[in-house]
Amino acid sequence: MTDLYPVRRALISVSDKTGLIDLGKALAARGVELLSTGGSAKALRDAGLDVRDVADVTGFPEMMDGRVKTLHPKVHGGLLALRDNDSHVAAMNEHEIGGIDLLVVNLYPFEAALARGADYDEMIENIDIGGPAMIRAAAKNHGFVTTVVDVEDYDALLAELDANNGQTSYAFRQKMAQIAYARTGAYDAAVSTWMAGAIGQDTPRRRVFAGELAQTLRYGENPHQSAAFYKDGSARAGVATAQQHQGKELSYNNINDTDAAFELVAEFGTDAPACAIIKHANPCGVASGATMKEAYNRAFDCDRTSAFGGIIALNQTLDGETAEEISKIFTEVVIAPDATDEAKAVFAAKKNLRLLTTGALPDPKSAITTFRQVAGGFLVQGKDNGAITLDDLKVVTERQPTEQELRDLLFAWKVAKHVKSNAIIYVKDGATVGVGAGQMSRVDSTRIAARKAQDMAEVMGLSEPLTKGSVVASDAFFPFADGLITAAEAGATAIIQPGGSMRDQEVIDAANERGLAMVFSGMRHFRH
């Protein structure tokens, strides 16, 4: 193996024909012999290029609807032979195997078929066999063979040939081999993950997650941490599929918080305007309103201090009036399904604000697998897509909740799913008025949320705390009555919680003593 090795013969077999003709012409102009298969050969030949069919090299025609065409010693021998190994060279000469110095292959569009919802039989037909086999063979022999699997690397290949007088360097071949193995790895991950779902295997023996680099980030959660953003190829609306209209690149924390904000606001659908403001992955204000401007202002009034430098998610189109309101404070990111030209013009003056539009909301009920790394492994679970309706609620107190309390209880419950546990959320008239998140004690979360509401009342010049006449949601059961008592002292009149504690009756008794209405949801929403 030497550093520089010439490219004299190339095998091209691509599903994605983007850039194929230009590549073929560029290689031919450099004196490279072209081998190809099926549609790739036809496209190159129609462009006036001299192309030799792989079938002519192997002596076997393509057969079985194209399933068998490159699985042959004259192909794999040409890819795998060590050019500096005398016995390999002798075998090539004996069996008339010509060396293949460049392999250009991209695979059957399995991921695209998956994205459009193809049925089982079509998915099976989109599993590539010959392509991955050739890629792995060529990449293994990167001491001599250059492997290109992505259209975006065509220009780099040609630049490498020009820089080295028709040769490629070992470092370049190594880089292309790594990209090639990552591609086949991601492809196999997509196939195995799809098949596990198709046959109802929730916990397959082996599980692989794959993604494609979308952005190298300046750093991670902190400046001393390296980071990158990868897309999984799904069409789910969100930060990964959004169009960024302005502002500098998103950071690691921006992406994490924007995802949290958009997933939360999606809980409210598109029937009425809703806004969620996120800070450090927790909501500091969520509200509905008659207009988007009203929804934003009501969310902002939950915790104006924390909203500074936050992430704002809207469930409907961002309009100019709302943009004007948002522009009054510093905001990191605004994400919405769409934005009017007027809104974009307003934000144009805010160079550091990132505006993202997605075209749609993510479906909060969709089945998604989430994973988290731990030492020596990773945890996998289904996304928390649990939701409840009025029919799911069980009233456990003597007093029945009013219609308004029921509406607010369901609103609070949607928010609770997106607040770090232990989570306590006060809601009044379709808007959060206090959020307590991530405390080790549930009663502490209750106190913190109430105190924030009291602080905001003072800022707004109100005579009584915003929690007076509110409802409360707790993401898990109250282990003792102290949390409920604290909420009652803050002015709450109704409570929603999962129930299921050994001390449920103690908590129910405390609610009855204070004239509170309480419902059990039967569903927990821990978020760690």
Salt bridges, closest charged atoms under 4 A:
GLU33 OE1 - ARG9 NE 3.38
ASP46 OD2 - LYS42 NZ 2.80
ASP53 OD2 - ARG45 NH2 3.41
ASP101 OD2 - ARG8 NE 3.83
ASP101 OD1 - ARG83 NH2 3.35
GLU111 OE2 - ARG183 NH1 3.05
GLU122 OE2 - ARG116 NH2 2.22
GLU125 OE2 - ARG67 NH2 2.38
ASP162 OD1 - ARG30 NH2 2.89
GLU263 OE1 - ARG236 NH2 2.69
GLU263 OE1 - LYS383 NZ 3.62
GLU267 OE2 - LYS417 NZ 2.90
GLU267 OE2 - HIS418 NE2 2.78
ASP301 OD1 - ARG304 NH2 2.85
ASP303 OD2 - LYS452 NZ 3.07
GLU325 OE2 - LYS328 NZ 2.91
GLU332 OE1 - ARG354 NH1 2.51
ASP384 OD2 - HIS525 ND1 2.68
GLU405 OE2 - ARG399 NH2 3.04
ASP444 OD1 - ARG447 NH1 3.51
ASP455 OD1 - ARG451 NE 2.91
GLU464 OE1 - LYS468 NZ 3.38
ASP475 OD1 - ARG442 NH1 2.54
GLU506 OE1 - ARG503 NE 3.86
GLU513 OE1 - ARG514 NH1 3.38
